[in-house]
Amino acid sequence: MNCRSVCCHRWSSEERLDGKTVIITGANTGIGKETARDLARRGARIIMACRDLERAEEARTEILEDTGNENVVIRKLDLSDTKSVRAFAELVNKEEKQVNILINNAGVMMCPYSKTVDGFEMQLGVNHLGHFLLTYLLLDLIERSAPARIVVVASVAHTWTGIRLDDINSERSYDTMKAYGQSKLANVLFARSLAKRLRGTGVSVFSLHPGVVQSDLWRHQHQCIQVAVKIFRVFTKTTLEGAQTTIYCAVEPGLDSQSGGYFSDCAPAGCSRTASDEDLAQKLWEISCNMLGITWQ
């Protein structure tokens, strides 16, 4: 069902996830929390992968009270630190028998220039490289859990720029909007490349634009931009509305043939020409592996 007609309400699918395990990064706030709430209501085991454990516990308590699903757990994950990503993945691979849905949701948006623990530009490091490594480390378990899905929360911001292959860490110059756009373009390219590599495995991959959402992601913006977002909030989405396309990609039956696709408003959507560039996707894949020190054909 296309959620354009129900964008002010919860998407109306009755699909159940009993017996399924879902990992959601950044599940303590915003659309991540609303996604966790919805999928918990559908009976899934929810692993909330969060950096801020205090806020995660508050969100978990809220979700338990709202859904009655006690099979919701918190695990520490800081996507700006590859050691944390590896520790999280090691724990999941040890504790969990299956991971049926991985939702790469967490992100930072248009923040001042900074670097991750490993020296990556923060937006690229968290939004793309952290999730790239996490998916790599969990992929064997996900494949054994097939049919399974990997959902990458990208953005229409992927149309703002290209990938600066010669200065991917924005060390020579930094534009906060272009760096954010680059990280979101990387999300779409990653989803397309991963889908190609996973053909025939029973694992589907989707990227999506959640809409312009009223969330904490705007916290780094100039006060004028924050005021503008409030003024034009009638044209933006609540976090509940913004979560609907993520939920759609996670649970809607019959999407396997569209693996690698980009979605918006619970329907297939067009992405930029750059996001469809196979050569660029391959170069980004190789650079990402090199930056992370992994081999992933």
Secondary structure, DSSP 8 states (H G I E B T S, - for coil): --GGGGTTS--------TT-EEEEETTTSHHHHHHHHHHHHTT-EEEEEES-HHHHHHHHHHHHHHH----EEEEE--TT-HHHHHHHHHHHHHH-S---EEEE-----S--S-B-TTS-BHHHIIIIIIHHHHHHHHHHHHHHT-SEEEEEE--GGGGS----TTSTT--S---HHHHHHHHHHHHHHHHHHHHHHTTTTTEEEEEEE--SB-SGGGGGS-HHHHHHHHHTGGGSB-HHHHTHHHHHHHH-TT-GGGTT-EEETTEE----SGGG-HHHHHHHHHHHHHHHT----
